[in-house]
Amino acid sequence: MTELRNVEADLSRFHARVLVVGLVVVLFFLLLLSRLVYLQVLRHDDLLEQAESNRTAIVPVVPNRGLILDRNGIVLASNYSAYTLEVTPSKVHDLEQTISALGQVLEITPRDRRRFKKLREESKSFESLPLRTRLSDEEVAKFAVQRYRFPGVDIKARLFRNYPYGELASHVIGYIGRINQSEKEKIDDSDEQANYRGTDYIGKLGIEQSYETQLHGITGVDSMETSAGGRAMRRLDSNPATPGNTIQLAIDIRLQHLVEQLFGERRGALVALDPRSGQVLAFVSKPTFDPNLFVEGIDQESWQGLNESIDKPLLNRALRGTYPPGSTYKPFMALAALTTGKRSASTLINDPGFFMFGGRRFGSPENERGGIMDMHRAIVESSNVYFYSLANELGVDAMHDFMKPFGFGQITGIDILGELRGVLPSQDWKRNYYKRPEQQKWYAGETISLGIGQGYNSFTMLQLAQATAIVANNGIKHKPQLVIATQEAGSQVSVPVAPEPSESLGLKPEHINVIRQAMVGVTQQGTSRRVFAGAPYLSGGKTGTAQAVGLRRNERYNAARMEERQRDHSLYIAFAPAEAPSIALAVIVENAGFGSTSAAPIARRLIDYLLLGQYPSQEDIEAVQKGLATAPIGKPRTVAQVPWPPGNLVTPAASAPAIATSATPSVR
């Protein structure tokens, strides 16, 4: 029997299915439409930016670093651009094999390999690192034809820093070096992160470090259209970099060169100031170092040579070397006596050649004459006994309180980083410095040697020069100033850096006059009279001799029996001209003996240069270097007669062609 189908039921089911399918189609269409609206409307800007980024690359344009000039406009730090051979370790399969293969195309020296290894240790694997620098045009062409063999290796244009005078004034100028991980973290945590995109180098020392913000400039950006392989096709937009500012120093580089010559191979420091303004005319630390070694990344051998040298060439002795001031402290002690009322200038003290205190004998040099001393004679003849007894009368805390405003044991605030405070002792200082209770007590006998600049006293030449400048400037204190002007790139206008307001220490003019007249007496009848014999000007000064190592009780100092580095230091402070000082200085020659034999002759030649425009003869320079000079010998030259620049001028290698400093780094 045939079963009849229910047509109406079938149609009903069919219509239901068609409706469901239609609804599903409509639903999918709505989903597609909503997705289209989302992509085309809601995310239009974001997706357009992504599309553009797939087509373009933003390339940082590193600014030219600002120049550094001396007070007369002589360039002390400049830039040049050259080609470098760069390797990105993460893109190289076998690094050693690649470097060996590159060595068959270009010369790769062992020093290049050592420097590259050091850079790898300090950098991340995805960073491009220079293997060879300052390539010639011929070397660039040689590599270009074989570039396909070396994935991850490329030629780049880089700016290099050049210090044309090499070691001259290196502690002041400083140097730049590759940004290390610690510095990168500080940059990332600061507002300067964007400004250091593409920058590999940063100031590490001296003015380069202290004025990094002004010297660095503002990084620009280029928008480049790129191919699918990441190659730059054309520049779409450009926001040029702003070069760093030019920095002008107060230092006279020719004077600096003279002083460094006069030191020769000896160690020491000198700071010369204009007492009327605080401007630093010379800032010498010997020995020096060549900052050009650091520009491309110093190799391990050179770094060890500098870092492990017994002479410590990397130590800025003018800023961070602390020494006992020796007898150069005596004028300030005398001024303390006058100011506190402990002694008048006419007070008489008998100097029998020794001072007894607590059963201990404090002696004087064998060549000291002794006798009845007033303040003038005590400074001129450098009587130890006069100042031993004065220290006992003043006490350590009174000495501390008087000396502190002069800057002893304090940060002077000079516009360069890294200054050390030194030690200006007091009872509080000793309690805080030592840990054990028996070490924290101040003993009366410890006060005595402070009067002649020994004991715990330990100051920098910068502090001693500033204190001398205060006396020379009638008690008015200026902060030492290295940078005197800045100039924006492209501008011909130099903007002076205003000095900070001066400060009066409230000293009485008649007291200062007593000290200054006594210091003039030192150069006329006293310990430096032979050095300043024949000078056509009057100057004030004070010699000093400071112990490098302590002597046992009743032990006599005998330089001939001591190793060179254990001998006394030679010091001198000075101001000139006496009637209206425009120069104040402090100098130390380490382990060189009496101040009149080594330190004072350097001061005399510096003053002759500044006041008379005289440059010593070569014969005289050699005598000063050996500690055998007093007054100048030979025929002095005028500054104009001395060839400049000196013969050891450092210039970029002639084989390194200069290229456009605005060159855009390659996009890969």
C-alpha positions in Angstrom: 0.0 0.0 0.0 1.5 3.4 -1.0 2.0 6.0 1.7 0.9 9.5 0.8 3.2 12.4 1.7 1.9 15.4 3.6 2.7 18.2 1.1 1.7 20.9 3.5 4.0 19.6 6.2 6.9 19.3 3.8 6.4 22.9 2.6 6.2 24.1 6.2 9.5 22.4 7.0 11.1 23.7 3.8 10.0 27.2 4.6 11.4 26.8 8.1 14.8 25.7 6.7 14.9 28.5 4.2 14.2 31.0 7.0 16.9 29.5 9.2 19.4 29.5 6.3 18.4 33.1 5.5 18.8 34.2 9.1 22.3 32.5 9.2 23.2 34.3 6.0 22.0 37.6 7.3 23.8 37.0 10.6 27.1 36.3 8.8 26.6 39.3 6.6 26.0 41.4 9.6 29.1 40.0 11.2 31.1 40.8 8.1 29.6 44.3 8.0 30.4 44.9 11.6 33.9 43.7 11.1 34.2 46.0 8.1 32.9 48.9 10.1 35.3 48.1 12.9 38.3 47.9 10.6 37.4 50.7 8.3 36.0 53.2 10.8 36.9 52.4 14.4 40.5 51.2 13.7 41.1 53.2 10.6 43.9 55.5 12.1 45.6 52.6 13.9 45.7 50.4 10.8 46.7 53.2 8.6 49.7 53.8 10.9 50.6 50.1 10.8 50.4 50.1 7.0 52.6 53.1 6.9 55.1 51.5 9.3 55.3 48.5 7.0 56.2 50.8 4.2 58.4 53.3 6.1 61.1 53.3 8.8 61.8 56.0 11.3 65.5 56.6 11.4 67.1 58.7 14.2 69.5 61.4 13.0 72.3 61.8 15.5 73.3 65.4 16.1 76.8 66.8 15.7 78.3 67.1 19.2 79.2 70.6 20.3 82.7 71.9 20.1 84.9 72.8 23.2 87.0 75.9 22.9 89.6 77.6 25.1 89.2 81.3 26.2 90.8 82.5 23.0 88.7 80.3 20.7 91.2 77.5 20.1 89.3 74.3 19.4 90.0 71.6 22.0 87.4 69.0 20.9 85.8 68.7 17.5 84.1 66.1 15.2 84.9 64.4 12.0 82.9 61.8 10.0 84.3 58.6 8.6 83.2 55.2 7.3 83.2 52.2 9.7 83.0 48.4 9.1 80.2 47.2 11.5 79.1 43.8 12.6 75.8 42.8 14.2 76.7 39.6 16.1 73.1 38.3 16.2 73.0 38.2 12.4 76.3 36.4 12.0 76.3 32.6 12.1 80.0 32.1 12.9 81.6 35.3 14.2 85.2 34.2 14.4 85.1 32.7 10.9 83.4 35.9 9.5 86.1 38.1 11.1 88.8 35.9 9.7 87.2 36.1 6.2 86.9 39.9 6.5 90.6 40.0 7.3 91.3 38.6 3.9 89.4 41.6 2.3 90.5 44.4 4.7 93.2 44.7 7.3 91.9 43.7 10.7 94.6 44.2 13.4 94.9 42.4 16.7 94.0 45.8 18.4 90.8 45.9 16.3 89.9 42.4 17.5 90.6 43.2 21.2 88.5 46.4 21.0 85.6 44.6 19.2 85.7 41.8 21.9 85.5 44.4 24.6 82.6 46.2 22.9 80.7 42.8 22.6 81.1 42.3 26.3 79.6 45.7 27.0 76.8 45.6 24.4 73.8 43.5 23.4 74.1 41.0 20.5 71.6 42.8 18.3 73.6 46.1 18.3 75.8 47.0 15.4 79.4 47.2 16.6 82.4 48.8 14.8 85.1 46.3 13.9 87.2 48.7 11.8 87.0 52.5 11.8 88.1 55.3 9.5 88.0 53.2 6.3 89.5 54.7 3.1 87.5 55.0 -0.1 89.5 52.1 -1.5 88.7 49.9 1.5 85.0 50.8 1.2 85.1 49.8 -2.5 86.9 46.5 -1.7 84.2 45.5 0.8 81.3 46.7 -1.3 82.0 44.2 -4.2 82.0 41.3 -1.7 79.3 42.4 0.7 77.0 39.6 -0.4 79.4 37.1 1.3 78.9 38.8 4.7 75.4 38.9 6.1 75.2 41.0 9.2 78.2 43.1 8.1 77.8 46.6 6.7 79.5 49.9 6.1 78.2 52.8 8.1 78.9 56.5 8.4 79.7 57.6 12.0 80.8 60.8 13.7 84.0 60.6 15.7 85.3 62.9 18.4 88.7 64.3 17.9 90.9 65.8 20.6 93.6 67.6 18.5 96.0 68.3 21.4 96.0 64.7 22.7 97.1 64.5 26.3 97.0 68.3 26.8 94.4 69.3 29.3 92.8 65.9 29.1 91.5 65.9 32.7 89.6 69.1 32.1 88.2 68.3 28.7 87.5 64.7 29.5 86.4 62.2 26.8 83.5 60.4 25.3 83.0 56.7 25.3 80.5 54.0 24.4 77.3 54.1 26.5 77.5 51.2 29.0 74.6 49.2 30.4 74.5 51.3 33.6 74.3 54.6 31.6 71.7 53.1 29.3 69.5 52.3 32.2 69.8 55.8 33.6 68.9 57.2 30.2 65.9 54.9 29.9 64.7 56.0 33.3 65.0 59.7 32.4 63.3 62.1 30.0 66.3 61.9 27.6 65.5 58.4 26.3 64.1 59.6 22.9 67.0 62.1 22.5 69.6 59.3 22.7 68.0 57.0 20.1 70.8 56.1 17.7 73.5 57.6 20.0 76.2 55.2 21.0 78.5 57.6 22.9 78.3 59.8 26.0 80.6 62.1 27.9 82.6 60.1 30.5 84.8 62.7 32.3 85.6 66.3 32.6 83.6 68.9 30.6 82.4 66.2 28.2 80.6 64.6 31.1 79.6 67.7 33.1 78.1 69.5 30.1 76.8 66.4 28.3 73.3 67.9 27.9 74.5 71.0 26.2 77.1 69.3 24.0 74.9 66.4 22.9 72.3 68.4 21.0 68.8 67.2 20.0 68.3 64.0 17.9 66.3 64.4 14.7 64.4 61.8 12.7 64.1 60.9 9.0 61.0 59.0 7.7 62.3 56.6 5.0 60.3 54.6 2.5 61.7 51.0 2.5 61.5 48.0 0.3 60.2 44.6 1.5 63.8 43.7 2.3 64.1 46.8 4.6 66.3 48.8 2.2 65.9 52.5 2.2 64.3 53.7 -1.1 63.7 57.4 -0.5 63.3 60.0 2.2 59.6 60.9 2.8 60.0 63.4 5.6 62.8 64.9 7.7 63.1 66.6 11.0 66.8 67.6 11.2 68.9 67.2 14.3 69.9 70.2 16.3 73.7 70.2 16.9 75.0 70.6 20.4 76.2 73.9 21.8 79.7 75.1 21.6 81.3 75.3 25.1 84.0 77.9 25.8 86.3 77.5 28.7 88.1 80.1 30.8 91.4 78.1 30.4 94.2 79.5 28.2 95.3 76.3 26.4 98.8 77.8 25.6 99.3 78.6 29.3 98.1 75.1 30.1 100.6 73.6 27.6 103.5 75.6 29.2 102.6 74.4 32.7 102.4 70.8 31.6 105.7 71.2 29.9 107.3 72.6 33.1 106.1 69.5 35.1 107.9 67.2 32.6 107.6 63.6 33.7 106.8 64.6 37.4 103.5 64.1 39.1 101.5 66.9 40.5 98.8 69.5 40.0 98.3 73.2 39.5 95.2 75.4 39.6 95.4 79.1 38.6 92.4 81.4 39.1 91.5 85.0 38.4 90.7 86.0 42.0 88.4 88.8 40.7 86.0 86.4 39.1 86.8 82.8 39.9 87.6 82.0 36.3 90.0 79.1 36.0 93.0 80.0 33.9 94.9 76.7 34.1 93.8 73.4 35.6 96.7 70.9 35.4 97.0 67.3 36.5 100.1 65.3 35.7 100.5 62.8 34.3 97.8 63.0 31.7 96.3 60.6 29.2 95.2 60.6 25.6 91.4 60.9 25.4 91.5 59.8 21.7 92.2 56.3 23.0 88.6 56.1 24.3 86.7 57.5 21.3 86.6 54.2 19.3 86.5 52.0 22.4 89.8 51.5 24.3 91.4 48.1 23.9 92.1 46.0 27.0 95.9 46.4 26.8 95.7 50.2 26.7 93.1 50.2 29.5 95.3 48.1 31.7 98.3 50.3 31.0 96.4 53.4 32.2 94.4 51.8 35.0 97.3 49.8 36.6 100.0 52.4 36.2 101.7 53.4 39.5 101.6 57.0 38.3 97.7 56.9 38.1 97.4 59.0 34.9 93.6 58.8 35.1 93.5 60.5 38.5 92.6 64.2 38.3 95.0 65.4 40.9 93.8 69.0 40.8 90.2 67.9 41.6 90.5 64.6 43.4 94.1 64.5 44.8 94.2 65.5 48.4 97.4 66.5 50.2 98.7 68.1 53.4 99.2 71.8 52.6 102.4 72.1 54.6 103.7 75.6 55.3 101.3 77.1 52.6 98.8 76.8 55.5 100.7 79.3 57.7 99.3 82.6 56.2 95.8 81.3 56.8 96.7 80.4 60.4 98.1 83.9 60.9 94.9 85.4 59.5 92.9 83.2 62.0 95.0 84.6 64.8 94.3 88.2 63.8 90.6 87.6 63.2 90.0 85.7 66.5 92.2 88.1 68.5 94.5 85.3 69.7 97.5 87.3 68.5 98.3 90.6 67.0 100.8 91.1 64.2 103.4 92.5 66.7 103.1 89.6 69.2 106.6 88.1 69.7 107.3 84.4 70.0 110.7 82.9 70.7 111.7 80.1 68.2 114.5 78.0 69.7 114.1 75.4 66.8 111.7 73.1 68.6 108.4 73.2 70.5 107.7 71.0 73.5 104.2 69.8 74.3 103.2 66.9 76.5 106.7 65.6 76.7 107.0 65.5 72.9 109.4 67.5 70.9 108.0 69.1 67.7 111.0 70.1 65.6 111.8 72.5 62.8 113.9 72.0 59.6 117.7 72.2 60.2 117.9 75.2 57.9 115.4 77.3 59.8 117.0 80.3 61.5 114.8 80.7 64.6 115.0 83.6 67.0 112.3 86.1 68.1 109.4 86.1 65.7 106.6 88.5 65.0 103.9 87.5 62.5 105.6 89.0 59.5 108.9 87.3 60.1 107.2 84.0 61.0 105.6 83.9 57.6 108.6 85.2 55.6 111.0 82.7 57.3 108.3 80.0 57.7 108.8 79.5 61.5 107.3 76.1 62.6 107.5 77.0 66.3 105.5 80.1 65.8 102.6 78.2 64.3 103.0 75.1 66.6 102.3 77.4 69.5 99.5 79.3 67.6 97.7 76.0 66.9 97.8 75.1 70.6 96.3 78.5 71.5 93.5 78.3 68.9 92.5 74.7 69.3 91.3 72.4 66.6 87.6 73.5 66.6 88.4 77.2 66.3 90.8 76.4 63.4 88.1 74.4 61.7 85.5 77.1 62.1 87.8 79.8 60.7 89.1 77.7 57.7 85.8 76.3 56.6 84.5 79.4 54.8 87.7 79.6 52.9 86.7 76.3 51.3 89.2 74.0 53.1 87.7 70.5 53.3 84.6 71.7 51.4 83.2 71.2 47.9 84.1 74.4 46.0 81.2 73.9 43.6 83.4 74.2 40.4 81.4 73.3 37.3 83.0 69.9 36.8 81.9 66.6 38.4 84.0 64.4 40.7 85.4 66.9 43.2 86.6 65.5 46.5 86.1 67.2 49.8 89.3 66.4 51.6 89.7 66.6 55.3 89.4 69.7 57.6 89.7 68.1 61.0 87.6 68.8 64.1 86.6 66.9 67.1 83.2 66.1 65.5 85.0 64.9 62.3 87.1 62.5 64.3 84.1 61.1 66.2 82.2 60.5 63.0 85.2 59.2 60.9 86.5 56.5 63.3 84.5 53.5 64.5 86.3 52.5 67.7 85.8 54.7 70.8 89.5 54.9 71.6 90.1 56.3 68.1 87.3 58.9 68.3 88.9 60.9 71.1 90.8 64.1 70.1 94.1 64.4 71.8 95.7 67.8 72.4 98.9 66.7 70.9 97.2 66.1 67.5 96.4 69.9 67.3 100.0 71.0 67.2 101.0 69.7 63.8 97.8 71.1 62.2 99.4 74.6 62.6 102.0 73.9 60.0 99.6 72.1 57.6 100.3 68.6 58.6 98.4 66.0 60.7 94.9 65.2 59.5 94.8 68.2 57.1 94.2 67.1 53.5 93.1 69.4 50.8 93.0 69.7 47.0 95.0 72.2 45.0 91.6 73.6 43.9 90.7 74.4 47.5 94.1 75.8 48.2 94.0 78.0 45.1 90.5 79.3 46.0 91.6 80.1 49.6 94.6 82.0 48.1 92.3 83.9 45.7 90.2 85.0 48.7 93.2 86.6 50.4 94.2 88.1 47.1 90.7 89.5 46.6 90.4 91.2 50.0 88.2 88.5 51.5 85.7 88.2 48.6 85.0 84.6 47.6 84.1 83.5 44.1 83.1 80.0 43.0 85.7 78.6 40.6 84.4 78.7 37.0 85.6 76.6 34.0 82.9 77.4 31.4 82.6 81.1 30.6 80.3 81.1 27.5 78.1 78.9 25.3 77.1 79.3 21.6 74.3 77.7 19.8 75.2 75.9 16.5 74.7 78.2 13.5 74.7 81.3 15.7 77.6 83.8 15.8 76.5 85.0 19.2 78.3 83.8 22.3 76.3 83.9 25.5 78.4 84.5 28.6 77.8 82.2 31.5 77.0 84.4 34.5 79.1 83.7 37.5 77.4 83.0 40.8 77.2 85.9 43.2 80.3 86.5 45.2 80.5 86.2 49.0 82.3 88.4 51.5 83.9 86.6 54.4 83.8 89.7 56.5 87.5 89.9 57.1 89.1 93.2 58.1 91.2 94.9 55.4 94.0 95.7 57.9 94.2 92.0 58.8 94.4 90.9 55.1 97.0 93.6 54.4 99.3 92.1 57.1 99.1 88.7 55.5 99.5 90.0 52.0 102.6 92.1 52.9 104.1 89.1 54.6 103.6 86.9 51.5 105.2 89.6 49.4 108.1 89.4 51.9 108.4 85.7 51.1 109.3 86.6 47.5 111.6 89.5 48.5 113.5 88.2 51.5 112.1 84.8 52.2 112.1 81.3 50.9 111.2 82.1 47.3 113.4 85.2 46.9 115.9 83.5 44.6 113.0 82.2 42.3 111.6 85.7 41.9 114.8 87.6 41.7 114.7 90.1 38.9 111.0 90.0 38.4 109.7 93.4 37.2 106.6 93.0 39.3 105.8 92.3 43.0 104.0 89.1 43.9 103.0 87.4 47.1 103.7 83.7 47.8 104.4 81.0 50.3 106.5 77.9 49.9 105.4 74.6 51.5 106.9 71.1 52.1 104.5 68.4 53.0 105.3 64.9 54.3 104.2 62.1 52.0 104.9 59.5 54.7 105.1 59.9 58.4 108.4 59.8 60.3 109.0 58.0 63.6 109.5 60.1 66.7 112.9 61.8 66.7 113.6 60.5 63.1 115.2 63.0 60.8 114.1 63.5 57.3 116.8 62.5 54.8 115.6 62.5 51.1 118.8 60.8 49.9 118.0 57.7 52.0 114.3 57.5 51.0 112.6 56.0 47.9 111.5 58.7 45.5 107.7 58.2 46.2 108.3 58.6 50.0 110.0 62.0 49.7 108.2 65.2 50.7 105.9 67.1 48.4 106.8 70.5 47.0 104.1 73.2 47.3 103.7 76.9 46.5 100.8 79.4 46.6 101.0 82.8 45.0 99.1 85.9 43.8 100.2 88.7 41.5 100.6 91.5 40.9 100.8 92.3 44.6 99.0 95.7 44.4 96.0 94.5 42.4 96.1 90.7 42.0 94.7 89.2 38.8 96.3 85.7 39.4 96.1 83.3 42.3 97.5 79.8 42.2 98.4 76.7 44.1 100.8 74.1 42.8 102.2 70.8 44.1 105.0 68.6 42.7 104.8 65.2 44.3 107.9 63.9 46.1 110.0 66.8 44.8 111.2 68.2 48.2 111.3 71.8 49.2 108.7 74.2 47.7 111.3 76.7 46.6 113.1 74.1 44.4 110.3 72.6 42.3 106.9 74.2 42.8 107.8 77.9 43.0 109.8 78.0 39.7 106.7 76.7 37.9 104.6 79.5 39.5 107.2 82.1 38.4 107.0 81.1 34.8 103.2 81.0 34.8 103.1 84.6 36.3 105.7 85.8 33.7 103.5 84.4 30.9 100.3 86.1 32.2 101.7 89.4 33.3 104.6 89.9 30.8 103.6 87.7 27.8 106.9 85.9 28.2 107.6 82.2 27.4 110.7 80.6 29.0 113.7 79.5 26.9 114.0 75.8 26.1 117.0 75.7 28.4 115.0 77.1 31.2 112.1 74.7 30.7 114.5 71.8 30.9 116.0 73.1 34.1 112.6 73.5 35.7 111.6 70.0 34.7 114.7 68.7 36.6 114.1 70.8 39.7 117.3 72.7 39.0 115.9 76.2 38.3 115.4 79.3 40.4 115.0 82.6 38.4 114.6 82.1 34.6 117.7 81.5 32.6 118.4 82.0 28.9 116.6 84.5 26.8 112.8 84.4 27.3 110.6 84.4 24.2 107.4 86.3 23.6 104.4 84.1 23.4 104.0 85.0 19.7 107.5 83.6 19.0 106.6 80.1 20.2 105.2 77.9 17.4 101.5 77.0 17.8 100.0 74.5 17.5 102.7 72.2 19.1 104.3 69.5 17.0 102.3 66.7 18.6 99.0 67.9 17.2 96.6 64.9 16.8 94.5 64.8 13.6 92.3 62.1 12.2 94.2 59.7 10.0 94.8 61.0 6.5 93.4 57.8 5.1 90.0 58.4 6.6 88.0 60.5 4.1 85.7 63.1 5.6 82.0 62.5 4.6 78.9 64.5 5.0 78.1 64.8 8.7 74.4 64.8 8.0 74.6 61.4 6.3 71.7 59.1 7.2 72.6 55.8 8.8 71.8 52.8 6.5 68.5 51.1 7.0 68.7 47.4 6.9 
